[in-house]
Structure formats: C-alpha cells, structure tokens
Amino acid sequence: MSHKGKKTSRWHGGIVLLSLALSACSNASSVPVLGAFFPDWLFCILGATLLVLIINKLLARLGYSAWLAPPALFYPMLTALFALSAWLLFFQS
C-alpha cells in the first residue's frame, strides 16, 4: 500500500468513527423543567457535586479529610461515581 493509500484509509476511518460518535446523540433524553428541556446528565452532575460538597464538609469536620490524599483526584472521581450511579439509577429505562 502506498503512502497516499494509508492517508486515505486513515481519513475514511476517522470519518466512520466521527459518524458513529455523532449518531449516539440522535435521541438524547431530557427532563422538562418549567417548559424548558434540560439533559438528564446535567441533573446527575449537579446532584453529585452537591453530595460531594456535603461529604467534604462532613469529612473535614470529623477530621478524616487528610486521609483522602490527593484530594484533586479523590473528589472528582467521587463526583463521577455519584453522577454515573445516579444516572443509571434514575434515568436508565
């Protein structure tokens, strides 16, 4: 295969991957709030962020926040865990 053939096949492969990624967005679920539609993952992220803030304050008050190092990794991962769990629990049909 020539050098030009490799470029063409990579380009076609990229187009196929892009079209597969965009086709997943065709039926996004949403929640109506006062006449406006919001994506359900937005509520999951907001709820998870609030829950992690509460857990952060509780752990700081109890003196356990130093055990959870590094916090720059722990709290975003905990937020992702709560958000994905809430989405699976409440919005998967």
Protein Blocks (a to p, Z undefined) as FASTA:
>chain_A
ZZklmmmmmmmmmmmmmmmmmmmmmmccdddeehiacdfklmmmmmmmmmmmmmmmmmmm
nopmmmmccfklmmmmmmmmmmmmmmmmmmpZZ
